Amino acid sequence: MLSSTTTAQSLLVGLGIELRRINHLEAISRDPTIIAIHEGGYAVLFRFGVVVLFDVSPQAEAKLLQQLHPFIKRPFDAPIIESLDIEIIPDAEERFASGRLILRVAEVPVLQLVADILAKSLVLDHYEQQASGAFDRIEPLAERMQVAGHLPRQAHDLLCHIGEILQIQHRMVARAQVGEKPDVLWEHPEHERLWQRLENEYEIGERQIALERKLDLISGTAETLLGLIQDRRTLRVEWYIVILIVIEIILTLYELFFRHA
């Protein structure tokens, strides 16, 4: 059981967690995986690299992260952390008040839903920062083409930008499944209103759409610049071929007229 006032802490620890390989931690429920911490509290694990802790002490948190470290894909040097204060008030209306989430009960399905939203919000924030960085790097290239009419020479950098965007899109759709409802709602539809309220509070849908538009813009800009570079190189090769043909013709004419003469 959680205390009447607790804190939920979401940690982005890496690019993924191999949940299937974790056998030493017994899950009390799946989709998402939630485990009870012996020292008290709960931890919810997500395969896209987020761990959400409810009422877990710093010592138990450090111990858990150490146990999970071998199963984390490309772990970060320091986890990215967000927190949410929660207050349990029986028979109260589930809502946000003064930055605090009010819940009637703290049963496992409710904690899974809260963890789902917190995890998606944290991973969205991480990808938003990545997309902003990619946008800042590619915007000067587009401005240079507009103002000076020069194309960037580094096709390799543009390919890296495209690859970075594709990776973000893959992680959002295939791993994080940001736009989908959690499976726990199929078994507990009575909590759907709470999930919708949380999703609206954190603007999950709006942020996903905005991020996808930014990713499409960055990807489209990089692909356009890369296509122009490839066209320029193709034109250059064609000119080289024409020049070689002209030289060959000149040499042939020289052989025909001057040597025989």
NORNOR-V187545 format. One record per pair of residues at least 4 apart in sequence whose ideal C-beta (glycine too) atoms are under 8 Angstrom apart, sorted by the first residue. I is the first residue (numbers start at 1). J is the second residue. D is the distance in whole Angstrom. If there is no record, write none. Layout:
((I;J;D) (I;J;D))
//
This chain:
((1;106;7) (2;6;5) (2;41;7) (2;42;8) (2;54;6) (2;55;5) (2;86;8) (2;88;7) (2;106;4) (3;55;6) (3;88;8) (4;87;7) (4;88;5) (4;89;8) (5;85;7) (5;86;7) (5;87;5) (5;88;7) (6;41;8) (6;54;6) (6;55;4) (6;85;8) (6;86;5) (6;88;7) (6;106;8) (7;54;8) (7;55;7) (7;83;6) (7;84;7) (7;85;6) (7;86;7) (8;52;6) (8;53;7) (8;54;5) (8;83;7) (8;84;5) (8;85;8) (8;86;6) (8;101;8) (8;114;6) (8;115;7) (8;118;6) (9;52;7) (9;53;5) (9;56;7) (9;61;8) (9;81;6) (9;82;7) (9;83;5) (9;84;8) (10;50;6) (10;51;7) (10;52;5) (10;53;8) (10;81;7) (10;82;5) (10;83;8) (10;84;8) (10;115;7) (10;118;4) (10;119;6) (10;121;8) (10;122;5) (11;50;7) (11;51;5) (11;52;8) (11;53;7) (11;65;8) (11;79;4) (11;80;7) (11;81;5) (11;122;8) (12;49;6) (12;50;5) (12;76;7) (12;79;6) (12;80;4) (12;81;8) (12;122;5) (12;123;6) (12;126;6) (13;17;7) (13;49;6) (13;50;7) (13;51;6) (13;65;7) (13;68;7) (13;72;6) (13;75;6) (13;76;6) (13;79;5) (14;49;5) (14;72;4) (14;73;6) (14;74;5) (14;75;4) (14;76;6) (15;48;8) (15;49;5) (15;73;5) (15;74;4) (15;171;7) (16;47;6) (16;48;6) (16;49;5) (16;72;7) (16;73;4) (16;74;8) (16;175;7) (17;22;8) (17;45;6) (17;46;7) (17;47;6) (17;48;8) (17;49;6) (17;51;8) (17;68;7) (17;71;6) (17;72;6) (17;73;7) (18;22;7) (18;47;8) (18;71;5) (18;72;8) (18;73;7) (19;33;6) (19;45;6) (19;47;5) (19;71;8) (21;71;5) (22;45;8) (22;68;7) (22;71;5) (24;67;7) (25;35;5) (25;67;7) (26;35;7) (27;33;5) (27;34;6) (27;35;5) (28;34;6) (28;35;6) (28;36;6) (28;108;6) (29;33;8) (29;34;5) (29;108;5) (29;109;8) (29;112;7) (29;184;8) (31;112;8) (31;182;7) (31;183;4) (31;184;6) (32;44;5) (32;45;7) (32;46;6) (32;112;6) (32;115;6) (32;116;6) (32;119;8) (32;182;7) (32;184;7) (33;44;7) (33;45;5) (33;46;8) (34;42;6) (34;43;7) (34;44;5) (34;45;8) (34;108;6) (34;111;7) (34;112;6) (34;115;7) (35;42;7) (35;43;5) (35;45;7) (36;41;8) (36;42;6) (37;41;5) (37;42;7) (37;43;6) (37;56;5) (37;60;5) (37;64;7) (38;60;8) (39;56;8) (39;57;6) (39;59;7) (39;60;4) (40;55;6) (40;56;7) (40;57;7) (40;60;7) (41;53;7) (41;54;5) (41;55;4) (41;56;4) (41;57;7) (41;60;7) (42;53;7) (42;54;5) (42;55;7) (42;56;7) (42;108;8) (42;111;6) (43;51;6) (43;52;7) (43;53;5) (43;54;8) (43;56;6) (43;64;6) (44;51;7) (44;52;4) (44;53;8) (44;54;8) (44;111;7) (44;112;6) (44;115;4) (44;116;8) (44;119;7) (45;50;8) (45;51;6) (45;68;8) (46;50;4) (46;51;7) (46;52;8) (46;115;8) (46;119;5) (46;176;8) (47;175;6) (48;119;8) (48;123;6) (48;171;6) (48;175;4) (48;176;4) (49;72;7) (49;73;7) (49;123;7) (50;118;8) (50;119;4) (50;122;6) (50;123;6) (51;64;7) (51;65;7) (51;68;7) (51;79;8) (52;114;8) (52;115;4) (52;118;5) (52;119;6) (53;61;6) (53;64;8) (54;86;8) (54;106;8) (54;111;6) (54;115;8) (56;60;5) (56;61;5) (56;64;7) (57;61;7) (58;62;6) (59;63;7) (60;64;6) (61;65;6) (62;66;6) (63;67;7) (64;68;6) (65;69;6) (65;79;8) (68;72;6) (69;75;6) (76;80;7) (80;122;7) (80;125;8) (80;126;6) (82;118;7) (82;121;7) (82;122;5) (82;125;7) (84;100;8) (84;101;6) (84;114;8) (84;118;6) (85;99;7) (85;100;4) (85;101;7) (86;100;7) (86;101;5) (86;102;8) (86;103;6) (86;106;8) (86;114;7) (87;100;6) (87;101;7) (87;102;5) (87;103;7) (88;103;5) (88;104;8) (88;105;7) (88;106;5) (89;102;6) (89;103;7) (89;104;7) (90;104;6) (90;105;7) (91;104;6) (92;102;5) (92;103;8) (92;104;6) (93;102;7) (94;101;8) (94;102;6) (94;103;6) (94;104;6) (94;193;8) (94;194;5) (94;197;7) (95;101;8) (95;102;5) (95;197;7) (96;100;7) (96;101;6) (96;102;7) (96;197;8) (96;201;6) (97;102;6) (101;114;7) (101;198;8) (103;110;6) (103;114;8) (103;194;8) (105;110;6) (106;110;6) (106;111;6) (107;111;7) (108;112;6) (109;113;7) (109;184;5) (109;187;7) (109;188;4) (109;191;6) (110;114;6) (110;191;6) (110;194;7) (111;115;6) (112;116;6) (112;182;7) (112;184;5) (113;117;7) (113;182;6) (113;184;6) (113;185;7) (113;191;6) (113;194;6) (113;195;5) (113;198;7) (114;118;6) (114;198;7) (115;119;6) (116;120;6) (116;182;4) (116;184;8) (116;195;7) (117;121;6) (117;195;7) (117;198;4) (117;199;6) (117;201;8) (117;202;6) (117;204;7) (118;122;6) (118;202;8) (119;123;6) (119;176;8) (120;124;6) (120;176;6) (120;178;5) (120;202;8) (120;204;6) (121;125;6) (121;202;4) (121;204;7) (121;207;8) (122;126;7) (123;127;6) (123;171;8) (123;172;8) (123;176;5) (123;178;7) (124;128;6) (124;172;8) (124;178;6) (124;204;7) (124;207;5) (124;208;7) (124;211;7) (125;129;7) (126;130;7) (127;131;6) (127;168;5) (127;171;7) (127;172;6) (127;211;6) (128;132;6) (128;207;7) (128;211;6) (129;133;7) (130;134;6) (130;164;7) (130;168;6) (131;135;6) (131;165;8) (131;168;7) (131;211;6) (131;214;5) (131;215;6) (131;218;7) (132;136;6) (132;214;8) (133;137;7) (134;138;6) (134;161;6) (134;164;6) (134;165;7) (134;218;5) (135;139;6) (135;214;6) (135;217;8) (135;218;5) (137;161;7) (138;142;7) (138;158;8) (138;161;6) (138;218;6) (138;221;6) (138;222;6) (138;225;8) (139;143;6) (140;144;6) (141;145;7) (141;152;5) (141;158;8) (141;221;8) (141;225;6) (142;146;6) (142;221;6) (142;225;7) (143;147;6) (144;148;6) (144;150;6) (144;152;7) (145;149;7) (145;150;7) (145;151;6) (145;152;8) (145;225;7) (145;228;8) (151;225;7) (151;228;5) (151;229;6) (151;232;6) (152;157;7) (152;158;7) (152;225;6) (152;229;7) (153;229;8) (154;158;7) (155;159;6) (155;226;6) (155;229;5) (155;230;7) (156;160;7) (157;161;7) (158;162;7) (158;222;5) (158;225;6) (158;226;5) (158;229;7) (159;163;6) (159;226;7) (160;164;6) (161;165;7) (161;218;7) (161;219;8) (161;222;4) (162;166;6) (162;219;6) (162;222;5) (162;223;6) (162;226;7) (163;167;6) (164;168;7) (165;169;6) (165;215;5) (165;218;6) (165;219;5) (165;222;7) (166;170;6) (166;219;8) (167;171;6) (168;172;6) (168;215;6) (169;173;6) (169;212;8) (169;215;6) (170;174;5) (170;175;7) (171;175;5) (171;176;6) (172;176;5) (172;178;5) (172;208;7) (172;211;8) (172;212;8) (173;177;7) (173;178;8) (173;179;8) (178;204;7) (178;208;5) (179;205;7) (179;208;6) (181;185;5) (181;195;7) (182;195;7) (183;187;8) (184;188;6) (184;191;8) (185;189;6) (185;191;7) (185;192;6) (185;195;6) (191;195;6) (192;196;6) (193;197;6) (194;198;6) (195;199;6) (196;200;6) (197;201;6) (198;202;6) (199;204;5) (199;205;7) (202;207;8) (203;207;5) (204;208;6) (205;209;6) (206;210;6) (207;211;6) (208;212;6) (209;213;6) (210;214;7) (211;215;6) (212;216;6) (213;217;6) (214;218;6) (215;219;6) (216;220;6) (217;221;6) (218;222;6) (219;223;6) (220;224;6) (221;225;6) (222;226;6) (223;227;6) (224;228;7) (225;229;6) (226;230;6) (227;231;6) (228;232;6) (229;233;6) (230;234;6) (231;235;6) (232;236;6) (233;237;6) (234;238;6) (235;239;7) (236;240;7) (237;241;7) (238;242;6) (239;243;6) (240;244;6) (241;245;6) (242;246;6) (243;247;6) (244;248;6) (245;249;6) (246;250;6) (247;251;6) (248;252;6) (249;253;6) (250;254;6) (251;255;6) (252;256;6) (253;257;6) (254;258;5) (254;259;7) (255;259;5) (255;260;8) (256;260;6) (257;261;6))
//
